[in-house]
Amino acid sequence: MNATHLLLGTAIVLEVIATMALSRSAGFTRLVPSLITILGYALALWLLTFPMRTMPTGVVYAIWGGLGVVLVTAIGWFRYGEALDAPAMMGIGLIIAGVVVINLFSSTVGH
């Protein structure tokens, strides 16, 4: 794992934290979750600019968005008991497969 991947991974984690806080901010009426949301997204987007210097924007965004969706969905399922039906689980599986294909086979990822 190189610095680019570390920055992308950190951006993903911050985006997931911000998204989970957003769901708890009650429409930005609760101070702490609202601040976590704003700071988390701001830092995530700033960190996202670094991988975009060396990787195509679409690839960075596909990895960031795809893994973000998968992680938020997993946290919602395990932590908050949010139900997933079979089509939702299949869709999440396809997202994971897409991110794996990009990371294993795309020369634009910068192994």
PyMOL commands that set and color helices and strands:
alter all, ss='L'
color gray80, all
select helices_A, chain A and resi 3-24+31-48+51-53+57-80+86-105+107-109
alter helices_A, ss='H'
color red, helices_A
deselect
rebuild
show_as cartoon
